[in-house]
Every structure is written in C-alpha cells, then in structure tokens.
Amino acid sequence: MEKNSQEYTTTKWFIQVFALTFVLSVVFSYISTNGVANLGILPACIVLIVVIFIGIFFDIIGVAVTVANEEEFHAKATKKVEGSKDSLKLIKNAPKVANICADVIGDICGVLSGAISALIAVKITQQLNIDFSLQFVLSALVSSITVGGKAIGKEIANKNATNIVHFVGKILNKFNKKS
C-alpha cells in the first residue's frame, strides 16, 4: 500500500513539475525572445546577463537548501526569529525546492540564455555585416559564464547555506504576511 502511495506522490510531483516548467518556459521564452528581438544590442546583452545571473542565483538557493542545517533553524524558530519557520519549510522540502530552483528555473534560464545569445549574434552579424557566425563563440561564452558562475555559486552556497536559506525564508515570510 505504501509503495502505491509513494508512486502516486512521485507521479503527481512529476506532473506538477512538468506543467510548471512547460508554462514558465512558454511565458519566459515568448517574453524574452520577442522582447529581445525588439531591443538594441546593448540592452539585449543586459537582458542576457540578467537571465544568466537569475539561473546562477536560483542554483545557489537550490544547493543551500540541500546543505543547510535544520537544527539551526529550530533554535531560531523557538526564539521567533523572522523567517525561521519558512526556512524550516524550505529545508524540510529540500528535494522539491532544489528541483524547482536549480532544475526548473535554472534550466529555463539556460535555454533562454541560449536563445537570447543566438538573437544577439544575429543582430551583431547583421549590423556589422560580418560573414563569420558569432553564434558559436557567443554560445560558448554564455555556457562558460553559466557553468563557471554555478561552480562559484555552489561554493558560496556550501559556505553560507544558513544565511542564504534564512534570507529566502525572510522573503517568503514577507509574502506570507501579505497573503
């Protein structure tokens, strides 16, 4: 009986993540691709950098949640420290939180940065009338920045997990108060 319940929960989670990823991908792809297509090269590059850093930022959160020490937040919760209860919820749901932050948001940002870099490469080659395809160089540069940034981010997340999770917990706490 317990195995069927666990399989149902896993299937339900898969469907939820699939649907969330699909919807977010469509929305963000549409907005960024159409938005960037109408921008100049410099603003498009700024959008690209923002998308890359959003992916890195959420990857940091995903890692921090998986390595944070739950006991520290129990102590903070007993002292009624703002955001500590939300931080505990994050840690208790670490696999799902990490999946959403690092995989869903992180992967969407990776796909978007690839699409945006392709649009920027086309804009540059057209405006400068260059025959050489910058797509490969720009794509490699974006990949390197993303992977390097995530490597540094993982180090930051491991060393500062408590502070990062507490920061996110405080933000969630503010949203919970407004609802």
VOBA-1610 file (N, C-alpha, C; in pm, whole numbers, padded with zeros to 5 digits, always signed):
BEGIN
Met+00082-00119+00000Met+00000+00000+00000Met+00087+00127+00000Glu+00192+00126+00084Glu+00279+00243+00095Glu+00353+00268-00036Lys+00391+00161-00108Lys+00461+00175-00235Lys+00372+00245-00338Asn+00243+00208-00344Asn+00150+00272-00437Asn+00131+00419-00403Ser+00126+00450-00274Ser+00111+00589-00230Ser+00234+00670-00270Gln+00351+00611-00253Gln+00475+00680-00289Gln+00484+00698-00441Glu+00442+00598-00517Glu+00442+00609-00662Glu+00345+00717-00707Tyr+00229+00726-00642Tyr+00130+00829-00674Tyr+00188+00968-00647Thr+00254+00983-00532Thr+00314+01110-00494Thr+00423+01149-00595Thr+00504+01053-00634Thr+00610+01080-00732Thr+00551+01118-00867Thr+00449+01047-00908Thr+00383+01076-01036Thr+00318+01214-01031Lys+00252+01244-00919Lys+00188+01374-00903Lys+00293+01485-00909Trp+00407+01466-00842Trp+00514+01566-00843Trp+00568+01583-00985Phe+00587+01473-01056Phe+00635+01482-01194Phe+00540+01565-01279Ile+00412+01540-01267Ile+00313+01613-01347Ile+00314+01761-01311Gln+00324+01791-01181Gln+00328+01931-01138Gln+00452+02003-01191Val+00568+01938-01181Val+00692+01999-01228Val+00690+02013-01380Phe+00639+01912-01447Phe+00628+01918-01592Phe+00540+02036-01635Ala+00424+02048-01573Ala+00331+02155-01609Ala+00390+02292-01578Leu+00449+02306-01460Leu+00511+02433-01419Leu+00622+02471-01516Thr+00708+02377-01548Thr+00819+02403-01640Thr+00768+02442-01777Phe+00668+02371-01826Phe+00613+02400-01957Phe+00556+02541-01963Val+00474+02575-01865Val+00410+02707-01864Val+00515+02818-01851Leu+00606+02803-01755Leu+00710+02905-01737Leu+00797+02918-01861Ser+00831+02807-01923Ser+00915+02811-02044Ser+00846+02886-02157Val+00718+02857-02177Val+00644+02925-02283Val+00637+03075-02255Val+00601+03111-02133Val+00587+03252-02097Val+00720+03325-02108Phe+00825+03272-02044Phe+00954+03340-02045Phe+01018+03340-02183Ser+01003+03233-02257Ser+01058+03228-02393Ser+00990+03332-02480Tyr+00859+03340-02472Tyr+00785+03436-02552Tyr+00826+03579-02518Ile+00826+03609-02389Ile+00858+03745-02345Ile+01002+03781-02383Ser+01096+03693-02350Ser+01237+03727-02373Ser+01271+03730-02521Thr+01222+03632-02597Thr+01255+03628-02740Thr+01194+03746-02813Asn+01067+03770-02790Asn+01003+03884-02857Asn+01055+04017-02804Gly+01079+04022-02675Gly+01133+04145-02616Gly+01273+04175-02665Val+01358+04074-02668Val+01497+04094-02709Val+01505+04123-02859Ala+01415+04065-02937Ala+01416+04089-03082Ala+01394+04237-03113Asn+01327+04307-03025Asn+01299+04449-03047Asn+01399+04543-02979Leu+01498+04486-02912Leu+01596+04568-02841Leu+01722+04585-02926Gly+01799+04686-02888Gly+01931+04703-02947Gly+02028+04602-02887Ile+02150+04603-02936Ile+02249+04504-02891Ile+02281+04520-02742Leu+02308+04641-02697Leu+02345+04663-02556Leu+02233+04623-02459Pro+02110+04671-02478Pro+02003+04626-02387Pro+01980+04474-02395Ala+01995+04415-02512Ala+01979+04270-02526Ala+02087+04197-02446Cys+02208+04251-02449Cys+02318+04192-02371Cys+02290+04203-02221Ile+02231+04313-02180Ile+02197+04331-02038Ile+02091+04229-01997Val+01991+04208-02083Val+01889+04106-02055Val+01954+03968-02046Leu+02046+03940-02135Leu+02117+03811-02134Leu+02192+03792-02002Ile+02263+03894-01959Ile+02338+03885-01832Ile+02243+03863-01715Val+02131+03933-01714Val+02033+03917-01607Val+01979+03773-01604Val+01947+03719-01720Val+01896+03582-01727Val+02000+03483-01676Ile+02126+03501-01715Ile+02233+03413-01667Ile+02243+03419-01515Phe+02241+03541-01461Phe+02256+03554-01316Phe+02134+03506-01239Ile+02016+03515-01296Ile+01898+03457-01232Ile+01917+03305-01220Gly+01964+03242-01326Gly+01991+03098-01322Gly+02092+03061-01215Ile+02198+03138-01206Ile+02303+03113-01105Ile+02246+03135-00965Phe+02172+03243-00946Phe+02114+03276-00816Phe+02023+03164-00765Phe+01936+03114-00853Phe+01844+03009-00810Phe+01917+02876-00789Asp+02025+02854-00861Asp+02106+02735-00837Asp+02169+02742-00698Ile+02213+02860-00659Ile+02270+02880-00525Ile+02166+02848-00419Ile+02044+02895-00438Ile+01937+02866-00342Ile+01912+02716-00335Gly+01905+02651-00451Gly+01881+02507-00455Gly+01986+02428-00378Val+02111+02465-00394Val+02220+02396-00322Val+02214+02429-00173Ala+02194+02555-00140Ala+02192+02597+00002Ala+02084+02524+00080Val+01969+02507+00020Val+01858+02440+00088Val+01892+02293+00117Thr+01967+02231+00028Thr+02000+02089+00048Thr+02110+02069+00152Val+02192+02169+00177Val+02302+02151+00272Val+02282+02226+00405Ala+02178+02307+00415Ala+02155+02384+00538Ala+02124+02293+00656Asn+02161+02338+00773Asn+02143+02262+00896Asn+02006+02296+00958Glu+01920+02199+00961Glu+01784+02219+01012Glu+01782+02262+01158Glu+01874+02209+01239Glu+01876+02239+01382Glu+01895+02388+01410Glu+01975+02455+01329Glu+01997+02598+01349Glu+01865+02676+01336Phe+01778+02629+01248Phe+01652+02699+01227Phe+01548+02662+01332His+01562+02544+01391His+01474+02510+01504His+01504+02605+01620Ala+01633+02630+01643Ala+01672+02723+01750Ala+01620+02864+01721Lys+01633+02907+01597Lys+01585+03041+01560Lys+01432+03049+01570Ala+01364+02940+01534Ala+01217+02939+01539Ala+01168+02950+01683Thr+01238+02885+01777Thr+01197+02894+01916Thr+01217+03036+01970Lys+01310+03109+01912Lys+01334+03249+01951Lys+01249+03345+01868Lys+01162+03289+01783Lys+01071+03366+01698Lys+01145+03462+01604Val+01258+03416+01550Val+01335+03495+01454Val+01259+03495+01322Glu+01241+03615+01265Glu+01166+03631+01141Glu+01223+03542+01030Gly+01136+03469+00963Gly+01175+03386+00850Gly+01223+03247+00885Ser+01240+03220+01014Ser+01295+03089+01052Ser+01198+02974+01024Lys+01069+02996+01044Lys+00972+02890+01016Lys+00964+02863+00866Asp+00969+02968+00784Asp+00969+02949+00640Asp+01098+02882+00594Ser+01209+02913+00661Ser+01336+02848+00630Ser+01328+02699+00660Leu+01265+02664+00770Leu+01246+02523+00805Leu+01162+02451+00700Lys+01058+02517+00651Lys+00975+02457+00546Lys+01059+02430+00421Leu+01145+02524+00389Leu+01233+02506+00273Leu+01322+02384+00290Ile+01384+02374+00408Ile+01476+02264+00434Ile+01401+02130+00436Lys+01284+02128+00497Lys+01207+02003+00503Lys+01160+01958+00364Asn+01149+02051+00273Asn+01110+02021+00135Asn+01228+02039+00039Ala+01349+02018+00090Ala+01471+02045+00014Ala+01475+01979-00124Pro+01438+01853-00139Pro+01444+01795-00275Pro+01354+01869-00375Lys+01234+01904-00332Lys+01143+01975-00422Lys+01189+02118-00447Val+01234+02185-00342Val+01282+02322-00357Val+01404+02326-00449Ala+01497+02233-00427Ala+01617+02227-00511Ala+01579+02197-00656Asn+01482+02108-00675Asn+01436+02074-00809Asn+01379+02196-00880Ile+01295+02271-00810Ile+01235+02390-00871Ile+01341+02497-00897Cys+01424+02524-00797Cys+01523+02631-00811Cys+01632+02597-00912Ala+01697+02483-00893Ala+01813+02451-00976Ala+01773+02394-01112Asp+01671+02309-01113Asp+01635+02243-01238Asp+01534+02323-01319Val+01419+02353-01261Val+01315+02422-01337Val+01363+02561-01377Ile+01390+02646-01279Ile+01428+02784-01309Ile+01567+02789-01373Gly+01660+02713-01318Gly+01796+02712-01373Gly+01800+02666-01518Asp+01730+02558-01549Asp+01731+02507-01686Asp+01657+02599-01782Ile+01548+02658-01735Ile+01477+02754-01821Ile+01569+02872-01853Cys+01641+02920-01753Cys+01734+03031-01777Cys+01845+02988-01874Gly+01888+02863-01865Gly+01990+02813-01958Gly+01940+02812-02101Val+01817+02765-02121Val+01759+02763-02255Val+01738+02906-02306Leu+01686+02991-02219Leu+01663+03131-02259Leu+01793+03202-02295Ser+01896+03179-02216Ser+02023+03245-02245Ser+02079+03199-02380Gly+02056+03073-02414Gly+02098+03024-02545Gly+02021+03092-02657Ala+01890+03104-02640Ala+01808+03169-02742Ala+01842+03317-02755Ile+01860+03381-02641Ile+01892+03525-02643Ile+02030+03547-02706Ser+02126+03462-02673Ser+02260+03478-02732Ser+02255+03458-02884Ala+02169+03367-02931Ala+02154+03347-03075Ala+02098+03473-03141Leu+01998+03534-03078Leu+01940+03657-03132Leu+02044+03770-03134Ile+02122+03779-03028Ile+02226+03882-03022Ile+02331+03859-03131Ala+02370+03734-03150Ala+02469+03702-03254Ala+02418+03741-03392Val+02291+03715-03419Val+02232+03753-03547Val+02232+03905-03562Lys+02193+03975-03455Lys+02191+04122-03459Lys+02331+04178-03489Ile+02432+04124-03422Ile+02568+04174-03440Ile+02616+04148-03582Thr+02596+04024-03630Thr+02643+03991-03765Thr+02570+04074-03871Gln+02443+04103-03849Gln+02368+04185-03945Gln+02412+04331-03940Gln+02426+04385-03820Gln+02461+04527-03807Gln+02603+04556-03852Leu+02693+04461-03827Leu+02833+04483-03864Leu+02867+04420-03999Asn+02766+04357-04060Asn+02783+04293-04190Asn+02901+04195-04191Ile+02900+04105-04092Ile+03006+04006-04076Ile+02958+03873-04133Asp+03048+03805-04203Asp+03014+03674-04258Asp+03030+03563-04154Phe+03123+03583-04062Phe+03152+03483-03960Phe+03035+03472-03862Ser+02997+03350-03830Ser+02885+03329-03737Ser+02935+03341-03593Leu+02892+03444-03526Leu+02928+03465-03386Leu+02853+03371-03292Gln+02752+03306-03345Gln+02666+03218-03265Gln+02750+03121-03180Phe+02850+03058-03243Phe+02928+02956-03174Phe+03012+03017-03063Val+03073+03130-03091Val+03157+03197-02992Val+03071+03249-02876Leu+02962+03315-02909Leu+02874+03371-02807Leu+02810+03260-02723Ser+02771+03153-02788Ser+02712+03039-02716Ser+02813+02977-02619Ala+02937+02963-02664Ala+03043+02908-02578Ala+03072+03002-02461Leu+03069+03131-02488Leu+03093+03230-02382Leu+02981+03224-02277Val+02856+03219-02323Val+02742+03211-02231Val+02748+03082-02149Ser+02780+02971-02212Ser+02791+02843-02141Ser+02901+02850-02035Ser+03015+02907-02073Ser+03127+02918-01979Ser+03093+03004-01859Ile+03029+03116-01885Ile+02989+03206-01775Ile+02888+03135-01684Thr+02793+03066-01744Thr+02690+02998-01666Thr+02751+02887-01581Val+02828+02800-01642Val+02887+02687-01569Val+02986+02737-01464Gly+03070+02833-01501Gly+03165+02890-01405Gly+03093+02959-01289Gly+02990+03034-01323Gly+02911+03102-01219Gly+02844+03004-01125Lys+02791+02895-01180Lys+02727+02795-01095Lys+02830+02723-01008Ala+02951+02703-01059Ala+03057+02640-00979Ala+03093+02728-00860Ile+03109+02857-00886Ile+03138+02952-00778Ile+03017+02959-00684Gly+02897+02959-00742Gly+02775+02965-00662Gly+02759+02847-00568Lys+02797+02729-00613Lys+02789+02610-00527Lys+02882+02624-00407Glu+03000+02680-00431Glu+03095+02704-00323Glu+03036+02804-00222Ile+02978+02911-00274Ile+02914+03012-00189Ile+02799+02949-00110Ala+02717+02868-00178Ala+02602+02804-00113Ala+02647+02710-00002Asn+02753+02635-00025Asn+02801+02542+00077Asn+02855+02615+00200Lys+02923+02727+00177Lys+02983+02801+00289Lys+02882+02890+00363Asn+02776+02930+00295Asn+02681+03027+00352Asn+02538+02977+00350Ala+02518+02846+00359Ala+02385+02788+00344Ala+02285+02846+00443Thr+02323+02860+00568Thr+02231+02911+00670Thr+02185+03052+00636Asn+02279+03139+00601Asn+02243+03278+00569Asn+02156+03286+00444Ile+02187+03205+00345Ile+02111+03207+00220Ile+01969+03158+00243Val+01955+03045+00312Val+01822+02990+00339Val+01742+03086+00427His+01808+03148+00524His+01738+03243+00611His+01693+03365+00531Phe+01776+03412+00440Phe+01740+03525+00353Phe+01614+03491+00272Val+01612+03373+00212Val+01496+03330+00133Val+01375+03312+00225Gly+01398+03257+00343Gly+01290+03240+00440Gly+01228+03373+00480Lys+01310+03476+00497Lys+01259+03610+00531Lys+01174+03665+00418Ile+01218+03644+00294Ile+01141+03692+00178Ile+01006+03620+00173Leu+01009+03489+00191Leu+00885+03412+00190Leu+00792+03456+00304Asn+00852+03485+00419Asn+00775+03530+00534Asn+00701+03661+00503Lys+00767+03752+00434Lys+00704+03879+00398Lys+00588+03856+00302Phe+00603+03762+00207Phe+00495+03731+00116Phe+00379+03662+00188Asn+00412+03577+00285Asn+00307+03507+00360Asn+00225+03603+00445Lys+00291+03709+00494Lys+00219+03808+00575Lys+00121+03889+00490Lys+00159+03912+00363Lys+00075+03991+00273Lys-00047+03912+00227Ser-00035+03779+00220Ser-00149+03700+00168Ser-00257+03680+00269
//
